[in-house]
Amino acid sequence: MKPNKMLRTLQYVTAYLIAVVGLYPIFLMIYSSFKSNIDILKNPLSLPKSLDFASYGLLLDKLPYFQYMGNSAIVSVTSVLLIMCFGALASFYIARYPFRWNGALFFYFLIGMMIPVKLGIVPLFLLMKQLSIINTLWSVILLYAAIGMPLSVLILTGFFRTLPKELEEAAKLDGCSDIKTLWHIMLPLMRPAMGTVMIINFITAWNDFFFPLIFLQEESKKTIPVGMLTLFGQYSTEWNVLFAGLALSSLPMLVLFLFASRQFMEGMTAGAIK
């Protein structure tokens, strides 16, 4: 066997092994949701004997699950839209309008990636209280928008700088304003970057447990990670119901990634080949 072919075979085998290791917990979660709690405790790794949907019924009886999912959807979608809107505007300004403090402004956004936000939880709580948005979805929406902005500006600014300036000059000759140039010319070419920003920030907001636990106390305002905390009992836990809730909560992320995976991969690999 030729060395190049052996190397290629080794690469494929390694990739398949990594894929199996990464996907196995997902399959374990899904097929455990069709087992009874006793079967999970006795044989946690065994396959279910039959497809039993009782755990999903118990989930909907015990929790207002779809209300939690609706709250998570509102928080995630709204925060992502704010990040993409304001992140695109800031990145376009930094990348296309050189001025004296351009580098300092860009570095100011990057500082947000260096400082752990959770260290400022007490000042953040007092700020939200002064704004009278404690125990509202806006408290976590604005927080996720602020957390996701630095990385989004970093990604989008790099993409804007790779686009030729002749496109903007041609648009201005046709009478387009800066906003129209951004909306009609630049953003359609930025789909890989926008897809990357969308997926990263949606997953962050959808899966976060810490901030909703702090800022959302009412049962009707809880998101899925916090709402499912009630399934953990002091002496026992219904694992099949918990796995059913986890399986349902992962569906929106899987659907989003399937639709935006192409843009995400292009966004992650852009600039690797010149």
N, C-alpha and C positions, 0 to 999 in steps of 0.2 A: 504494500500500500504506500502511495506517495506521501511525503511529509505534509504537503498542503491538505491532502484529503484526510489524513489522520487528525490534523489540527482542526479541520472543519467538523469532523465527526465528534471530536472531544468537545468542541464548543456547543454543538447541538445537544449532546448528552448532558452537559452542565446546565444548559438553559432549561431542558426538560426537568431536571432534578430540582432546580430552583423554582420552576413553575409548580411542581407537585408539592413542594414544601410550603409555598405561599398559598396555594388553593386548598390544601387539606383542611385547615381550620374552618374555611367557609363551608365545605362539604360536611364536616363534622357538625357545625351549627345547624345546617339545614336538615340533615337526616335525624339529628337528635330532637328536632322540634316535632317529629312524627312518632316519637317514642313516649312511653309513660314515664313518670318520674322514677318509679321503681326500677324499670329497665335501665334507665340512665345510671342509677346508683349501683346496680349490680354489674352491668356490662357497658361502661361508658363509651367504648370504642366499637361496639358491635353494631351491625346494620339493623334497622327496624324490621320486625317480622311482617308488618303490614303498614300501610299508610293510614295513620290515625290522626284525624284533624281535630281531635278533642282539645288539644292544647291551645289551638287557635280560638276555639269557642270560649275556653276558660279565660284566655287573655282579654277578649272583648267583654266578658262578664265582670272581670275583676277591675279593669281599668278603662277610663275613657280614652282608649288608645288613639282613635282617629282624631280626637281633639288635640292630643299631644302631637300627632303627626302634622296636623294643620298649623299648630304653633311653630313647629320646627320648620315647616315649609315657608311660612311667612318670614320668619327670622332669617333663614338662609338665603332665600330669593331676594329679599329687600336689601340685605347687607351686600350681596354680590352685585346687585344693580348699582348701588351707591359706589362701590369700589370701582367697578368698570367705568362708570360715568366720570367721576371726579379723578380717578387714576389716569384715564385717557387724556383728560384736559391738562392735568399737571404734567404728565409725561410729554405731551405734544409741545407744551410751552418750554420745558427744560431742553428738549432735544432740538427744537427748531428756532428758538429765539435766544441766541448767545448774548449775554450781558455780563456785567462785572461780577455779580454775585451768583452766577449760574451754578458753578461748582459747589458753592456753599449751600445753596438751596437743595441741590441734589443730595448732598451729604446730610442735610437736616432730615430728609425723608429716611435715609439709610440708618440714622440713629435709632429709629423706631424698631429696627431689626436687632439692635444690640442690647436694648434694655428689656429685661423680663417684665412684662406687663403685670403679672400677678404680684410682684413686689409692691405695686402701688394700689392694691385692692382697697385699702382704707381710704386714701384720698379719692379714689374713684367712687366709692360708695357715698362719701360725703357730697361729691359733685353731683351724682345722680339724685341724691336727696334734695339738694338745693334746686335742681332743675325740675323737681316734682315728677320724675319719671321712674322712681323706684316701683317695682312690681308691675311694670308695663313692658311690653315687648320692645319698645323703643330703647330701653336701657341697654339691652344686649345687642340690638341691631346697630346702634351707633358705636358700640364698643368693638364689634366685629369689623365694622367698616374702618375704624381707626387702626385696628390690629393688622388688617389685610392690606392697607394702603402702601406701606413701605416696600414690601416685596413686589406688589403690583407695579409701582412706579419704577422699580429697578428693571423688571422684565419689559415693560412697555417702552421705557426710554431707550433701552438697547435696541428694540425692534424699530422704533421710529428713526433712529440714527442710521439704520441700514437701508432705509428707503431713499431712492434718489430724489434730490430736491427739484429736479426738472418737472416732476409730477405736480408739485405745488405751483411752480412758475407757469406751467401750462394752464392750470386751473384758474389762476389769477388773471391770465390773459383772457380767459373765457368769462370773466366777471364774477367768479366765486369769491365769497368772503372767507375768512379764516375758518369759521365754524362749518360752512358748507364744504370747504376743502377737507376738513377733518372728517366730516360725516360721510361724504359721498366718495372721496378719493382714498383717504388714508385708512380709515377703519376697515373697509372691505379687504384691504391688503393685510390687515393686522389680525385676521381670524385665527391663525395659529397661536399668536400671543394672547388674544382675548380668550380663546378656549382654555389655554393653560391657566390663566388668572381665574377664570370661572370655576374650573374643577378644583383647584387648590383651595380657594376660599369657601366654596360650597361645602366641601368635605370638612374643613375646619369648623365652620359654623354648625353643620348638621351633627357632628359627633361631640361637640364640646359639652362637658359636664360641669366644669367649675363655675363659670360665670352665671349660667342660669340658676344654679344652686344658690348663689349669693343674692342675685337681684330679683328673682321670681319666686315669691312665696305662695301665692294663691294657686290652688289646684288647677283652675281653669287657664292659667298662664304658663304652666310647665311645658317644657319640651320633652322629647322622647327619652333622652338619657336620664333626666331627673325624674320623670314620671315613672320610669321602670324601676327606680330605686325601691319602691314600695313592695316589689316582688321578693326582695331579700328579707326573710323573716329572721327573728332573733335566734330561733332554734332550728329552723328548717327553711329550705328554699325549694320552690317548685321549678326545677331546672327546665323541664319541658316547656312550661309557659314562658320562661325567660328566653329560651332559644327561639320560640315562636315569635316573640316580640323583636328579637334581634334580626331574625330572618326578614320580617316585614320591613323593618327600618332600613335594611341594607338595599332594598329594591330601588328606591329613588336614586341612590348613588350609582348602582349598577346601570340603570337606564341612562343616566346622565353621561357616564363614562362611555357607554356604547355609542351614543350619538356624537359625542365630542372627542372620542379617542383619537381620531385622525388628526384633528387640529392640535390636540395635546401632544402627540408624538412629534408633529412637525415643529411645535413650539419648543419642545425640549431639545431637539436636535438642530434647530436652526443656527447657522453660523459655524457648525462643525466642519462644513465643506465649503470652500470658496471657489 
